Amino acid sequence: MRIYESKEEAKNTEIDKIKDTKCINCSGIMKLDTPSASLICPYCGYSVKIAYHDTEMIEERTFHTQMNRDNQDFEKGVIVCKSCGAQSFIHSSKIISVCEFCGSNQLIQKNEDALEPDGIIPFKIGQEDLKNYIKKWLNKKKLCSFSFKKKFQISDAHGVYIPYWSFDAKTHSTYWNGLIYGEGVDDFLVPAATDYNAEELRKIEPYNTEENKEFKSQYLTGYDSQYYDIGLRDAWAMAVNDIKDRLMDDIVKDERRRKNIVSKKILKGLRTQFSKVTYKYLLLPVWFIDIDYKNKNYRFLMNGQTGKIAGKVPISIAKCIFGMIVGIGLIILLCFLFHFLFGLINEENVIIFIFVIMLICIMLVKLKMM
């Protein structure tokens, strides 16, 4: 750690040149304050601004210059803390590691062939705000257990900067007998780490990628983070498949607006060409939140920028039974109305009618559980 001759010299030093997060006044571990883009010492109050420009734009990189970047193969190893000398067993895919003994942040040397992140979306939601966000989200879950809503306690929460590839492209698609559809793709995100479930991460999108900032390691203070291990070439292959699915959905909507009957099955022969493909390597904020309830662990994911949450909640059996009673009552009432008022239901098809209505009720219950 550099020793400054005076506090004035330290204040005039750009923080992007500082590799240690210890306070120069009291040697306490400084914390990141995202709203002010500063590191603040919780013990003496000293703060230092993270150097960045308000007008900074993250450069889009030409895809074909880096398309042969393979997946990164990381191994586990031991890192020695530069502050207290303690040894920790870590996975080398991490960008930064928090010492379990003194709490200092250790920037880990990346593989020589690995790319540096181009940008980062800092956490907007702090750990102290998590409970309020979860409470608001649970209030929308009508079938969630009442006691879970009122008594839940967060047993563990940790923020992670997850690596993503972001792609821009122009698309030119042909379908049917030469019909053409063109659409631009902007910041299409592909998770770049195999440690996380991509489908679960999709549930907490979107991110406002216009708010991404130039990458500086100081934004990682207090959070876990890691390098990508899915290479650019493999990520683009995944993106192409997902983009084509989205294009088919958009074409179906476009054709239906023109009163044409079309489905995705008809568009299986869709041919799409991509041009002007560019990419960015971004780190995006995700909270992993664990709640223990009745000897069972429930894990939730939260978008660290927007607060969007995904996860399964415990369902109230009493609410389900009540819903089924109400549903059965409505079915009987509908059968009565259709039979006696319209004569559309007789003894032969009443069972089929009840079965169909019950299936619809079950589907609605499952949607509420999501």
C-alpha positions, 0 to 999 in steps of 0.5 A: 500500500502506498504511504501518502505524505499528506491527506491532501495528496491522497485526496488528489489521487485518482482512486482508479490507481489505488489497489487497496481499499484500506482507509488512509486515516484509520486503516479500516476497510472502506465500503462502496457507496454506489449513489455517490460513486465513492468509497467510504470508511464506516469507521472515520467517515473518510471518503474518496471518489471513484474517477469516471467521466459523466459522458463516458461511452463504453466502446463497442468491439468488433466481434470478428476480431475476437471471435476465436476467444475460447472458453476459459479453463479456471482452476482452484488455488490458494491466495495469500492476503496482502493485508494480514497474510492469511491464506484462502482457498478460492476459484481462480475465475474470481476477479476479486476475493474478500479475505475471510479473516480481515475483510480486505479485497484482493484483486486476483490476476487473470489468465493472460488470454482473458479479456478485461471487462469493458463495463460494469453496472454498479449495484443500486440496491444495498443489502439494507434494502433487500428485506423491503424489496422482498416484502413488496414482492411477496405481497403480490404472491396471493398464494404465498404462505401468510406466515412466510410473508410476515415472519421471513428472515434473510439467513444469507445474502451476497452480491455477485457481479456476473459476467455477461456478453452483450451483442449488437447486430443488424438482422436480415431474415427471409421467410415464406416465399422470399418475404423479408424482415429486418430488425436491429439487435441492441445489447442482447445479453448472454450470461458468460459463467457456467456456475449460474443457471442461465434460465434463472438469470433470465427471469430477473432481466432486463437491465438498463445497459445504458447505465453501464460505466467504464470498468474500475475494480473499485466498483467491486468493493464488498462484492464477489465477482468473476471472469467469464468462462464461456468464450465469445464464440460459444456465447455468440452461438447461443445468442444466435439461437435465442435471437432467431426465436425472438425474431420468429415471435416478432414476425408472427406478431407483425403478420397477425397485425396484417391479419395474416394467419401464421405460426412459429411452425411455419417459420421453421425455415427462417433464414437469418443473416447477421451483419455489423456484429459488435460486443461488450464484456459487462459485469452485471449485479445480482443478489443471491438471497437465502431464506430459511423457513420450516427447515427448508431453504428458499433461494431468490435472485434479485436484479441488483440494479432494478430490484426484480426478483425471481424464486419459488415461495412456499404455498399456503395449503389453506389458500389452495383448499379455499381456492379449490372450494371456490373453484368447484362452486363456480363450476357447479354454478356454471354447469347449472347456468349452461344446462338450465338457461342455454341447454348446452350441457347435458348429462353426457358432457358435464364431466368433460366440462368440469374436467376442462374447467378444473384444468384451467384452474390448476394452470392459473394456480401454477401461474400464481406460484411462479 
